[in-house]
Amino acid sequence: MTISIPVNLANRTYSVEIGQGLLAQAGSRIKALRPNAKIAIVCDETVAGLHLGVLEASLQLSGLPHATIIIPAGEAQKSFAGLEVLSNALLACELDRGDLVVALGGGVIGDLAGFTAGILKRGLDFVQIPTTLLAQVDSSVGGKTAINAPAGKNLIGLFWQPKLVLADIDVLATLPDRERRAGWAEVVKYGLINDPGFFGWCHLNAAAALGGDVTAMTKAVQISVESKARIVAADEREAGERALLNLGHTFAHAFESCAGWDEGVLLHGEAVGCGMAMAYRFSAHLGLCDPKDANLAAKALAKGGLETDPKKLPGAPWNAEALLQAMAHDKKNEGGKLTLILARGIGKAFVMKDAPTNALLDFLQNEVTV
């Protein structure tokens, strides 16, 4: 059974399809969307070896002409250099505005291909086929596309919504355990933001979902996408409620920056998992939430195999001043003042503008000092 979840954005509404076997059905589904389109597939070398053949066969069976662009794997591709390479490759495909770019891969491919599509010829349409858990529940939905800059992550980008998202649960079976656990952080996030019931479900079902239970994993993806779709429909451009989706991300991006954006050292989801635990602990440090809730949040994340102690996080040891400096470059900040997503309890996240930096530095020093 395929679950269809609409992202309601007036005349730009699209659906996120969740189910098994969707990669093999991609050709027919894309043809129904755009019958006469030429397709340019963008994927990395790792995904090409795992899934490209199924997608190409599906497009061929549906009579859709296609070209394939394969780039190296890794966060380093989300750069001006990577943007230039992909832009030239897509221009060589001679696509017009009736054609489609298909992003087959995880968050890096989705971000880079989506951003490149959004600026080429003032906007080429694209389809997301996310192949990681993190991309299925988060980055493929909502239209945020970007590349990184030396000053920070995702600082150069635009909102460019896809025309369709195909989340095939079967492809998650090819993920390394570490990647699957990293993606689980973004699943638990939706419970920590505003859904205590789902948080409780995640706490109880992490082992099953991560251990290969398709029913449990499908529910995790479905509830996550439904939650994000509601938030995006209400606040597409992150003027208010959508900022809550960044719970833990200011801490996470600081860790990633200090680790040199090296996914060989630290995965994004690993950083987010620890960052969310720290956001809850900092909330307790400020007297905003009960320390018991901060402990419960950390325990639920640990159930998914996520490290919540920064002293044990890959890339440690950390320097508190360097982390704070990296947080100062976060794109949510306004007027030189730090914005953090904090919480008053499980499922009670909120935006704090002008967060107290002195208290934060004290907190960071306590958290990261061995």
ChimeraX attribute file (.defattr): number of C-alpha atoms within 10 A of each C-alpha:
attribute: neighborCount
match mode: 1-to-1
recipient: residues
	/A:1	7
	/A:2	13
	/A:3	13
	/A:4	16
	/A:5	18
	/A:6	16
	/A:7	24
	/A:8	16
	/A:9	16
	/A:10	8
	/A:11	6
	/A:12	10
	/A:13	14
	/A:14	19
	/A:15	18
	/A:16	25
	/A:17	21
	/A:18	23
	/A:19	20
	/A:20	19
	/A:21	16
	/A:22	21
	/A:23	26
	/A:24	19
	/A:25	19
	/A:26	21
	/A:27	23
	/A:28	19
	/A:29	19
	/A:30	23
	/A:31	15
	/A:32	11
	/A:33	12
	/A:34	16
	/A:35	16
	/A:36	14
	/A:37	20
	/A:38	21
	/A:39	23
	/A:40	22
	/A:41	22
	/A:42	26
	/A:43	27
	/A:44	21
	/A:45	15
	/A:46	15
	/A:47	20
	/A:48	19
	/A:49	10
	/A:50	13
	/A:51	18
	/A:52	22
	/A:53	13
	/A:54	16
	/A:55	20
	/A:56	21
	/A:57	16
	/A:58	20
	/A:59	22
	/A:60	14
	/A:61	13
	/A:62	18
	/A:63	16
	/A:64	19
	/A:65	13
	/A:66	18
	/A:67	14
	/A:68	18
	/A:69	15
	/A:70	16
	/A:71	17
	/A:72	12
	/A:73	16
	/A:74	18
	/A:75	21
	/A:76	17
	/A:77	20
	/A:78	23
	/A:79	19
	/A:80	14
	/A:81	11
	/A:82	17
	/A:83	18
	/A:84	12
	/A:85	13
	/A:86	21
	/A:87	18
	/A:88	12
	/A:89	16
	/A:90	22
	/A:91	12
	/A:92	10
	/A:93	15
	/A:94	10
	/A:95	18
	/A:96	15
	/A:97	13
	/A:98	13
	/A:99	19
	/A:100	23
	/A:101	27
	/A:102	28
	/A:103	29
	/A:104	26
	/A:105	28
	/A:106	24
	/A:107	26
	/A:108	23
	/A:109	30
	/A:110	31
	/A:111	28
	/A:112	26
	/A:113	30
	/A:114	32
	/A:115	28
	/A:116	29
	/A:117	25
	/A:118	23
	/A:119	14
	/A:120	17
	/A:121	12
	/A:122	9
	/A:123	15
	/A:124	21
	/A:125	20
	/A:126	27
	/A:127	23
	/A:128	30
	/A:129	28
	/A:130	29
	/A:131	30
	/A:132	29
	/A:133	31
	/A:134	24
	/A:135	23
	/A:136	31
	/A:137	25
	/A:138	24
	/A:139	22
	/A:140	33
	/A:141	24
	/A:142	24
	/A:143	21
	/A:144	22
	/A:145	27
	/A:146	25
	/A:147	25
	/A:148	20
	/A:149	13
	/A:150	10
	/A:151	12
	/A:152	20
	/A:153	22
	/A:154	19
	/A:155	16
	/A:156	16
	/A:157	18
	/A:158	19
	/A:159	16
	/A:160	22
	/A:161	25
	/A:162	29
	/A:163	20
	/A:164	24
	/A:165	23
	/A:166	27
	/A:167	31
	/A:168	25
	/A:169	23
	/A:170	16
	/A:171	18
	/A:172	21
	/A:173	16
	/A:174	14
	/A:175	14
	/A:176	10
	/A:177	14
	/A:178	14
	/A:179	18
	/A:180	22
	/A:181	26
	/A:182	25
	/A:183	27
	/A:184	30
	/A:185	28
	/A:186	30
	/A:187	28
	/A:188	26
	/A:189	27
	/A:190	26
	/A:191	25
	/A:192	28
	/A:193	24
	/A:194	19
	/A:195	17
	/A:196	16
	/A:197	13
	/A:198	20
	/A:199	23
	/A:200	16
	/A:201	16
	/A:202	25
	/A:203	20
	/A:204	13
	/A:205	18
	/A:206	24
	/A:207	15
	/A:208	15
	/A:209	21
	/A:210	20
	/A:211	14
	/A:212	13
	/A:213	13
	/A:214	18
	/A:215	12
	/A:216	19
	/A:217	20
	/A:218	20
	/A:219	14
	/A:220	22
	/A:221	24
	/A:222	23
	/A:223	17
	/A:224	21
	/A:225	26
	/A:226	18
	/A:227	18
	/A:228	21
	/A:229	23
	/A:230	17
	/A:231	20
	/A:232	21
	/A:233	17
	/A:234	17
	/A:235	16
	/A:236	20
	/A:237	16
	/A:238	16
	/A:239	10
	/A:240	13
	/A:241	16
	/A:242	19
	/A:243	18
	/A:244	24
	/A:245	21
	/A:246	21
	/A:247	29
	/A:248	25
	/A:249	25
	/A:250	28
	/A:251	27
	/A:252	26
	/A:253	24
	/A:254	25
	/A:255	31
	/A:256	25
	/A:257	18
	/A:258	18
	/A:259	18
	/A:260	14
	/A:261	22
	/A:262	16
	/A:263	14
	/A:264	11
	/A:265	13
	/A:266	20
	/A:267	21
	/A:268	23
	/A:269	23
	/A:270	27
	/A:271	28
	/A:272	30
	/A:273	33
	/A:274	26
	/A:275	27
	/A:276	32
	/A:277	29
	/A:278	27
	/A:279	23
	/A:280	32
	/A:281	26
	/A:282	22
	/A:283	22
	/A:284	21
	/A:285	17
	/A:286	14
	/A:287	11
	/A:288	15
	/A:289	20
	/A:290	17
	/A:291	17
	/A:292	14
	/A:293	19
	/A:294	24
	/A:295	14
	/A:296	17
	/A:297	28
	/A:298	22
	/A:299	17
	/A:300	22
	/A:301	26
	/A:302	20
	/A:303	17
	/A:304	25
	/A:305	21
	/A:306	25
	/A:307	23
	/A:308	22
	/A:309	16
	/A:310	22
	/A:311	15
	/A:312	13
	/A:313	19
	/A:314	16
	/A:315	18
	/A:316	16
	/A:317	13
	/A:318	20
	/A:319	14
	/A:320	19
	/A:321	13
	/A:322	14
	/A:323	23
	/A:324	21
	/A:325	13
	/A:326	21
	/A:327	24
	/A:328	20
	/A:329	18
	/A:330	22
	/A:331	15
	/A:332	19
	/A:333	17
	/A:334	11
	/A:335	6
	/A:336	9
	/A:337	14
	/A:338	21
	/A:339	21
	/A:340	26
	/A:341	25
	/A:342	28
	/A:343	29
	/A:344	17
	/A:345	24
	/A:346	23
	/A:347	20
	/A:348	16
	/A:349	23
	/A:350	19
	/A:351	19
	/A:352	13
	/A:353	14
	/A:354	14
	/A:355	16
	/A:356	14
	/A:357	13
	/A:358	10
	/A:359	13
	/A:360	16
	/A:361	16
	/A:362	12
	/A:363	17
	/A:364	21
	/A:365	17
	/A:366	11
	/A:367	17
	/A:368	18
	/A:369	12
	/A:370	11
